[in-house]
Amino acid sequence: MATMATEILAYADAARAEMAAAATLAELDRVRVAYLGKEGKISTALKGVGKLPAEERPAVGQAANQARQLVEAALAERRATLEAEAAARKAAAGRIDVTLPGRGVEVGHLHPFTITMQRLVSIFIAMGYEVVTGPEVEWFDLNFTALNYPPDHPAIDEQDTFYITDDILLRTQTSPVQIRAMRQRHAEDCPVRSLGPHVPPLEVPSHCRCTPPPIRVVAPGRTYRRESVTLTKGDIFHQLECLAIGPGITFADLRGTMTAFVHEFFGPTTSIRFRPDFFPFTEPSADFSVSCDLCGGDGCRFCKFSGWVEIGGSGLVHPNVLRAGGYDPEIVSGFAFGFGIERIAQRRYNIEQIRTLYENDMRFLRQF
């Protein structure tokens, strides 16, 4: 009996010593479980009191209860100490050291693409152009048919265009905005529309013979094509479309406008080159390029070792497109040109790979 009581009290002394040595609440809880848990040493001893002879039970039971009380008191005291220490550490970690130097607020800045877009638009506004926009989800007829695309043109194929339905697609260019702008201008000035039966806002009355006023618009926006991502192009990109319609407009007006734009944006020493090309919505048509600054005209990967960087396409507005927009090609003419804004940004900031614009690499963005 004396041996068992002494053993239980020894458990209590060992438990108190281990609790005093516990450095964290987790360690303290492990000690509690080892001695006071269901399978703990003191708990097991208490369960065994009932199996002892009747004359031994009082002394052993008293020792077990005394041991449990001593351990529980030590546990509560140590837990309070550890919790106070943890609270003190937390408070110290959150305390502001007023002796440290202050930290400045990092100021954001515009993305190089946004800078390019704003610069382009401001140049054309200064030249007297109006900024117009259109939906990115466009009608097939406005994206292709009204722009004089033949039914078998490869751009209409599903391999080149993102279709939503047979009649709706993600626009492949900003050129549909030209049709919308022309028809809107026609609607604002059309006596047949104002006096005759209702005509949908994006349709031209077949019996209308009026001549809408001249138009000069520029249309920036996002476009989509099924293309492989390369150094100079991607499948989602931005274009800027320019359109001017009025009496007596010629290719010389187009070249003069493009030259003025290139010299204003890239600098007066930049050369521009036109080469004959084909586009369904212009006739005659030409692509235009600017001299490559990365290599000084010697040739590099960016300019495909030609010394020139192709920017976009241009030409005089096709008579069928003028008719689709509500203008009479016998009375007015016009020019149009468009180019990729990402490619302009590449050329402006000497960026070799177009995907760099979209990777959000702060080492790159901090340069602007």
ABEGO torsion letter per residue (X at the ends): XAAAAAAAAAAAAAAAAAAAABABAAAAAAAAAAAABAABAAAAAAAAAAABBAAAAAAAAAAAAAAAAAAAAAAAAAAAAAAAAAAAAAAAAABBBAABBBBBBBBBBBBAAAAAAAAAAAAAAAAGBBBBBBBABBBAAAAAAAAGBBAABAAABAAABBBABAABBBBABAAAAAAAAAAAAAAAABAAAAABBBBBAABBBAABABBBBBBBBBBBEBBBBBBBBBAABBABBBBBBBBBBEBGBBAAAAAAAAAAAAAAAAEAABBBBBBBBBBAABOBBBBBBBBBAAAGGAEBAAAGGAGBBBABBBEBBBAAAAAAAGBBAAABBBBBBBBBAAAAAAAAAGBABAAAAAAGBAAAAAAX
